[in-house]
Amino acid sequence: MDRVAAWLHEKNPGLDGPIDADEDLVEARLIDSMDFLEFVDLLEEISGTSIDLQEATIDDFRTLARVRERFLSATG
């Protein structure tokens, strides 16, 4: 999750401090439509697996806790 948090901080330079695991990344505008596919690419790189966007929902990307549960649980 450190790489995900680092990416979010890189995309949001005004963001200070840690991101709460339950913070709504979409609502807080930490991820927008312009960054979404890059975010998916990052998750695929970290997990080593492809993410099928036909089977995923926006809620799967909404919080760090859900991202970890849905896509990164096997990677620790």
N, C-alpha and C positions, 0 to 999 in steps of 0.2 A: 504494500500500500504506500510505501515511501515514494516510489516512482510516480504513482498516481497523484499524490499530494504535491510533489515537486512540479509536476506538469500543470496542475491547477494553479499553483502559485506563479509559475512562469506566464501562464495565460492571463493572470489577474495580478499585475504588479502592485496594485494598491492593497492587496489582501495581506493582512497581518495576522500572525499567529496560526495555530493549528485549525484544521477544518473538522468540525464535529462530525462523527460518523453518521449521525442522523440528520444533518443539515441537508435541505433540499437544494441540490446543486443547480437545478434548472430554475427554480423560483428565485434563488439568490443570484442568478445570472452568472454563475461560475462556469457554466457550459452553455454555449448558445448554438444555434443551428450551423454557424460557420465553423465551429470547432468540433462538432459532434463526430464526424467521420474520422477526424484525427484522433479523437478520444477512443473510438472503437479500435482503430489501428493500434494504439498504445496498449489497450487491454488484450488484444490478440497477441501482440508481441510478448507481453509479460506472461500470459497464460500458455502460450505456445499452441493455442487452438484457434480455429476460425469461429467467429460469432455470426450466427445466422440471424440476420435482421428480420427475417420473415417470422421467426419464432420468438424474438425478444420484443419487449414492450418498452416504452419510455420509462416506466416505473422501474425497470431493471437497471437503469442508469441514474436514477434520481438521487440516491444517497450513497455515500461510501460504504455503508454497511451492506446495502443491497448489491452494490457492484462486487464487493468481496464475496458475498454469499453466492451470487449468481455466476460469476465469471472467474474468480480467483481463489476459491476455496481449496482447490487441488494444489495451488502453488504456495500455500502457506501464507 
